[in-house]
Amino acid sequence: MKIIKDKKGFSLVELMVVVAIIGILAAIAVPNFLNYQRKSKLSEVRANLGGIRTAEIAYNVETSLYLNAAETPPRSLGTTPGSSTTLWPTSGAGTGAFGAIGWAPTGDVYCTYQVTGASATAFLATGTCDADGDSVLSTFTIAPNTQISQTSAAGIY
């Protein structure tokens, strides 16, 4: 009987080193990924509120009034805006006043948007979502002559 001494493969120590390296890389990557997710939600709400303000101002130039818009997309029972994307209604009655002012986001959204207090001189556009993943809703607002401000949920910049 012939004994083969040329064994090929990895030792247990080598495999454990690889597993440790993968664990270290994951420990670095996961927090960075969560930070990028938070930044993308904040970018969405800022861009969309800016777009809503621009559309409302353009509508006001044509009609001499601002327009209220119901919360869109409406919150489903048991879901928190910001935990996942929601389909924005693209046509028909679902677009509501946002369609009337000529504004719609590109693609699905994390936040819900609405316009309240509309008159001939002012409005308040609001974006609401769980921007930082802590299950607490953050509310961001913008008016015709103001910058975006956060009105609730500490911890978001």
PyMOL commands that set and color helices and strands:
alter all, ss='L'
color gray80, all
select helices_A, chain A and resi 12-63+92-100
alter helices_A, ss='H'
color red, helices_A
select strands_A, chain A and resi 69-72+112-116+124-129+138-142+149-150
alter strands_A, ss='S'
color yellow, strands_A
deselect
rebuild
show_as cartoon
